[in-house]
Amino acid sequence: MTESVLKTDVYADFQGLSALRTRAKDNSDETLREVAGQFEALFIQMMLKTMRDASLGEGLLDSEHTKTYQAMFDKQIAIDMSKGSGIGLADMMVRQMSQAGGRSGAAEEYGDAGFATQDDRFLASRVRPVKTMQQPRVSIADWNPGSPEKFVEDLWPHANRTALKLGVQPEAIIAQAALETGWGKHMIKSVDGRNSFNLFGIKADAQWQGQRVTTETLEFRNGVMRKERDVFRAYQSLADSFADYADFLSSNPRYQQALQAAHDAPAFTRALSEAGYATDPDYSKKINQIMNSDRLSGAVSQIKSLGLEPLS
């Protein structure tokens, strides 16, 4: 496969997929190889992104700007790697499509949609992200997001659904969960290590009939922070935690004023704090700082750019 055939710098992202499908109907050997090479570049780019997401954490100098340049660098790597002989994926695709019906019958077999049958599914399984927001990838046994970005990604569909019920911005709900759990790094757990999935620090009062877990917590008493042991609610999943959070606020008269101001995130969090949701005098301020941070807004923008829908 020659470099002159593979113009992979044109379609190094998903914006060119429709053009690729159109060109795929051309049954010439040159076009077939070019399209296969362009899909190989897409696959390499997704592979690099997956490797980045699996890293142990961010460096001291990492920021949203460095992430942007890193993405541009990875795109260029994908372009360069797919030129020449590439990684062999394009050659394999060419052989498979040729064997499926020959060059002369390829366009007729796949129809007007281009690669709309077995080879399309083969390519899609390698190019499209495996993760979807419709089915959160969270084990019942435990949950450890690993990074603030993964934290937002896992909670976003639940936050959207809860936001619709309460009339609150989903960013405010996620910011509160981030404050309560340290972006998921400090989840309340039982003595045997099981995750309580308690995202919002809701304690287990006498009316709570579900599971409980006792742990140390930091409380402010007369303006002084001190450690205490208290009993908190425990859930089976993230979805249960969000559902109980919505019910907890909706059914408790003390939080009705907060819900009336739900459309205004700062007013909502301030009313929660004034109603006694937390003993920290800076509780509302801390939530708003997280909500307005580049980290949260960047993670949310990335999710929205993918066009992923919230849970129904």
C-alpha positions as CSV (number, residue, x, y, z in Angstrom):
1,M,0.0,0.0,0.0
2,T,1.7,3.2,-1.1
3,E,1.6,6.5,0.7
4,S,0.3,8.3,-2.4
5,V,-2.9,6.2,-2.3
6,L,-3.7,6.8,1.4
7,K,-4.6,10.4,2.0
8,T,-5.4,9.8,5.6
9,D,-4.8,13.4,6.6
10,V,-8.3,14.2,5.1
11,Y,-10.3,11.9,7.4
12,A,-8.5,11.6,10.7
13,D,-11.8,12.2,12.6
14,F,-15.4,11.1,12.3
15,Q,-16.6,14.1,10.4
16,G,-15.5,12.5,7.1
17,L,-17.4,9.2,7.6
18,S,-20.2,10.1,5.3
19,A,-17.8,11.0,2.6
20,L,-16.0,7.7,3.1
21,R,-19.2,5.8,2.7
22,T,-19.9,7.6,-0.6
23,R,-16.5,6.9,-1.9
24,A,-16.7,3.3,-0.8
25,K,-19.2,2.7,-3.6
26,D,-16.5,3.3,-6.1
27,N,-15.3,-0.2,-6.9
28,S,-11.8,0.8,-8.2
29,D,-8.9,-0.8,-6.5
30,E,-7.3,2.6,-5.7
31,T,-10.4,3.9,-4.0
32,L,-10.9,0.7,-2.0
33,R,-7.4,1.0,-0.6
34,E,-7.7,4.7,0.2
35,V,-11.0,4.1,2.1
36,A,-9.5,1.2,4.0
37,G,-6.4,3.3,4.9
38,Q,-8.6,6.1,6.1
39,F,-10.5,3.7,8.4
40,E,-7.2,2.4,9.7
41,A,-6.3,6.0,10.7
42,L,-9.6,6.3,12.6
43,F,-8.9,3.1,14.4
44,I,-5.4,4.1,15.4
45,Q,-6.7,7.4,16.7
46,M,-9.4,5.6,18.8
47,M,-6.7,3.2,20.1
48,L,-4.5,6.0,21.2
49,K,-7.4,7.8,22.9
50,T,-8.2,4.6,24.8
51,M,-4.6,4.3,25.9
52,R,-4.7,7.9,27.2
53,D,-7.9,7.3,29.1
54,A,-6.4,4.2,30.8
55,S,-3.5,6.3,32.3
56,L,-2.9,6.3,36.0
57,G,-3.5,10.0,36.4
58,E,-2.6,13.5,35.3
59,G,0.8,15.1,35.5
60,L,1.5,18.2,37.6
61,L,1.5,20.4,34.5
62,D,-1.5,18.9,32.7
63,S,-4.4,21.2,31.9
64,E,-7.2,21.5,29.3
65,H,-4.7,23.2,27.0
66,T,-2.2,20.4,27.2
67,K,-5.0,17.9,26.6
68,T,-6.0,19.7,23.4
69,Y,-2.4,19.6,22.1
70,Q,-2.1,16.0,23.1
71,A,-5.2,15.2,21.1
72,M,-3.7,17.0,18.1
73,F,-0.5,15.1,18.5
74,D,-2.3,11.8,18.7
75,K,-4.2,12.6,15.5
76,Q,-0.9,13.3,13.7
77,I,0.5,10.0,15.0
78,A,-2.5,8.2,13.6
79,I,-2.0,9.9,10.2
80,D,1.7,9.0,10.1
81,M,1.2,5.4,11.3
82,S,-1.5,4.7,8.7
83,K,0.8,5.8,5.8
84,G,2.9,3.3,4.0
85,S,2.2,-0.3,5.2
86,G,0.4,1.0,8.3
87,I,-0.4,-1.6,10.9
88,G,-1.9,-4.1,8.5
89,L,-5.6,-3.4,9.2
90,A,-6.2,-1.7,5.9
91,D,-4.7,-4.6,4.0
92,M,-6.9,-7.1,5.8
93,M,-10.0,-5.0,5.1
94,V,-9.1,-4.9,1.4
95,R,-8.7,-8.6,1.3
96,Q,-12.0,-9.2,3.1
97,M,-14.0,-6.8,0.9
98,S,-12.5,-8.3,-2.2
99,Q,-13.3,-11.8,-1.1
100,A,-16.9,-10.8,-0.2
101,G,-17.8,-10.4,-3.8
102,G,-15.0,-9.0,-5.9
103,R,-14.4,-5.4,-6.8
104,S,-17.0,-5.3,-9.5
105,G,-19.8,-6.4,-7.2
106,A,-18.8,-4.6,-4.0
107,A,-21.0,-1.6,-4.5
108,E,-24.0,-3.6,-5.4
109,E,-23.6,-6.0,-2.4
110,Y,-23.3,-3.2,0.1
111,G,-26.0,-1.0,-1.4
112,D,-26.4,2.8,-1.3
113,A,-25.3,2.9,2.4
114,G,-21.7,1.9,1.5
115,F,-20.3,-0.6,4.0
116,A,-23.7,-1.5,5.3
117,T,-23.4,-5.2,6.1
118,Q,-20.8,-7.5,7.6
119,D,-17.7,-5.4,6.8
120,D,-19.4,-2.2,8.2
121,R,-20.1,-4.0,11.4
122,F,-16.5,-5.2,11.5
123,L,-15.2,-1.7,11.0
124,A,-17.7,-0.1,13.4
125,S,-16.7,-2.5,16.2
126,R,-13.2,-1.1,15.9
127,V,-13.8,2.5,15.2
128,R,-16.7,3.5,17.4
129,P,-16.3,3.9,21.1
130,V,-17.4,0.7,23.0
131,K,-18.8,2.8,25.9
132,T,-22.3,4.3,25.7
133,M,-24.2,6.5,28.0
134,Q,-27.3,4.4,27.7
135,Q,-25.8,1.6,29.7
136,P,-23.4,2.9,32.4
137,R,-20.4,0.7,32.8
138,V,-20.5,0.3,36.6
139,S,-20.1,-2.9,38.5
140,I,-22.5,-3.5,41.4
141,A,-19.6,-4.7,43.5
142,D,-17.7,-1.5,43.4
143,W,-17.0,1.7,41.5
144,N,-13.7,3.5,41.1
145,P,-13.8,6.2,38.4
146,G,-10.0,6.8,38.5
147,S,-10.2,10.4,37.3
148,P,-12.6,13.4,37.5
149,E,-13.3,13.0,33.8
150,K,-14.4,9.4,34.3
151,F,-16.3,10.5,37.3
152,V,-18.3,13.0,35.3
153,E,-18.8,10.5,32.4
154,D,-20.2,7.8,34.6
155,L,-22.5,10.1,36.5
156,W,-23.7,12.3,33.6
157,P,-26.7,10.2,32.5
158,H,-27.9,9.8,36.1
159,A,-27.4,13.5,36.8
160,N,-29.4,14.4,33.7
161,R,-32.3,12.2,34.7
162,T,-32.3,13.6,38.3
163,A,-32.0,17.2,37.0
164,L,-35.2,16.7,35.0
165,K,-37.0,15.6,38.1
166,L,-35.8,18.4,40.3
167,G,-35.4,21.2,37.8
168,V,-31.7,21.6,38.7
169,Q,-28.7,21.9,36.4
170,P,-27.0,18.5,36.1
171,E,-23.6,20.3,36.6
172,A,-24.7,21.4,40.1
173,I,-25.7,17.8,41.0
174,I,-22.4,16.4,39.8
175,A,-20.4,19.2,41.5
176,Q,-22.2,18.3,44.8
177,A,-21.3,14.6,44.4
178,A,-17.7,15.6,43.5
179,L,-17.5,17.6,46.8
180,E,-19.0,14.8,48.9
181,T,-16.8,12.0,47.5
182,G,-13.6,13.7,46.3
183,W,-14.5,13.0,42.7
184,G,-15.3,9.4,43.7
185,K,-12.0,8.7,45.4
186,H,-13.4,8.8,48.9
187,M,-16.6,6.8,48.7
188,I,-18.1,5.7,52.0
189,K,-17.5,2.0,52.4
190,S,-18.5,-0.7,54.9
191,V,-16.0,-2.5,57.2
192,D,-15.7,-5.3,54.6
193,G,-14.8,-2.8,51.9
194,R,-18.1,-2.8,50.1
195,N,-19.1,0.5,48.3
196,S,-22.1,2.3,49.8
197,F,-22.6,4.2,46.5
198,N,-23.6,7.1,48.7
199,L,-22.7,10.1,46.5
200,F,-24.4,12.8,48.4
201,G,-23.5,12.2,52.0
202,I,-27.1,11.4,53.1
203,K,-27.2,10.0,56.6
204,A,-29.5,7.2,57.8
205,D,-32.1,8.6,60.1
206,A,-34.7,6.6,61.9
207,Q,-37.0,6.6,58.9
208,W,-34.5,5.0,56.6
209,Q,-35.3,1.3,56.1
210,G,-32.5,0.4,53.7
211,Q,-28.9,-0.7,54.3
212,R,-26.6,1.4,56.5
213,V,-22.9,1.9,56.9
214,T,-21.0,3.5,59.8
215,T,-17.9,5.6,59.2
216,E,-16.0,8.6,60.3
217,T,-17.0,12.0,59.0
218,L,-15.8,15.6,59.3
219,E,-18.4,17.9,60.8
220,F,-18.4,21.6,61.8
221,R,-19.6,22.3,65.3
222,N,-19.6,25.9,66.5
223,G,-17.3,26.7,63.6
224,V,-14.8,24.0,64.5
225,M,-14.2,21.0,62.3
226,R,-13.9,17.7,64.1
227,K,-14.1,14.0,63.4
228,E,-17.3,12.1,64.3
229,R,-18.7,8.6,63.6
230,D,-22.1,8.5,62.0
231,V,-24.4,6.2,60.1
232,F,-25.0,6.8,56.4
233,R,-27.4,5.3,53.8
234,A,-26.1,2.6,51.6
235,Y,-27.3,1.7,48.1
236,Q,-26.9,-1.1,45.5
237,S,-25.9,1.2,42.6
238,L,-25.2,4.7,41.5
239,A,-28.7,4.9,40.0
240,D,-30.2,4.1,43.5
241,S,-28.1,6.9,45.0
242,F,-29.4,9.4,42.6
243,A,-33.0,8.2,42.9
244,D,-32.8,8.5,46.7
245,Y,-31.2,12.0,46.5
246,A,-34.1,13.2,44.4
247,D,-36.7,11.7,46.7
248,F,-34.8,13.0,49.8
249,L,-35.0,16.6,48.6
250,S,-38.6,16.3,47.2
251,S,-40.1,14.7,50.2
252,N,-38.4,16.8,52.8
253,P,-40.2,20.2,53.6
254,R,-36.9,21.8,54.7
255,Y,-35.6,21.7,51.2
256,Q,-38.6,23.1,49.4
257,Q,-37.2,26.6,49.2
258,A,-34.0,25.1,47.6
259,L,-36.1,23.4,45.0
260,Q,-38.0,26.6,44.3
261,A,-34.7,28.1,43.4
262,A,-33.5,25.1,41.4
263,H,-33.2,27.0,38.1
264,D,-30.5,29.1,39.7
265,A,-27.6,26.8,40.7
266,P,-25.9,29.2,43.2
267,A,-29.2,30.0,44.8
268,F,-30.1,26.3,44.9
269,T,-26.9,25.3,46.7
270,R,-27.1,28.3,49.0
271,A,-30.6,27.3,50.0
272,L,-29.5,23.7,50.6
273,S,-26.7,24.9,52.9
274,E,-29.1,27.3,54.8
275,A,-31.6,24.4,55.2
276,G,-28.9,22.4,57.1
277,Y,-27.9,19.9,54.4
278,A,-24.3,20.1,55.6
279,T,-22.5,21.6,58.6
280,D,-19.7,23.1,56.5
281,P,-20.3,26.9,56.4
282,D,-18.6,27.0,53.0
283,Y,-20.6,24.1,51.5
284,S,-22.4,26.2,48.9
285,K,-19.3,28.1,47.9
286,K,-17.3,24.9,47.4
287,I,-20.0,23.3,45.2
288,N,-20.1,26.4,43.0
289,Q,-16.3,26.5,42.7
290,I,-16.4,22.9,41.4
291,M,-19.3,23.6,39.1
292,N,-17.5,26.6,37.5
293,S,-14.1,24.9,37.3
294,D,-12.4,24.2,34.0
295,R,-12.2,20.5,34.9
296,L,-15.9,20.0,35.2
297,S,-16.9,22.2,32.3
298,G,-14.2,20.5,30.1
299,A,-15.5,17.0,31.0
300,V,-19.1,18.0,30.3
301,S,-18.2,19.7,27.0
302,Q,-16.4,16.5,25.9
303,I,-19.5,14.4,26.7
304,K,-21.9,16.8,24.9
305,S,-19.6,16.8,21.9
306,L,-20.1,13.1,21.5
307,G,-23.9,13.6,21.3
308,L,-24.5,10.9,24.0
309,E,-28.1,10.9,25.3
310,P,-29.0,10.7,29.0
311,L,-30.8,7.7,30.5
312,S,-34.5,7.7,29.7
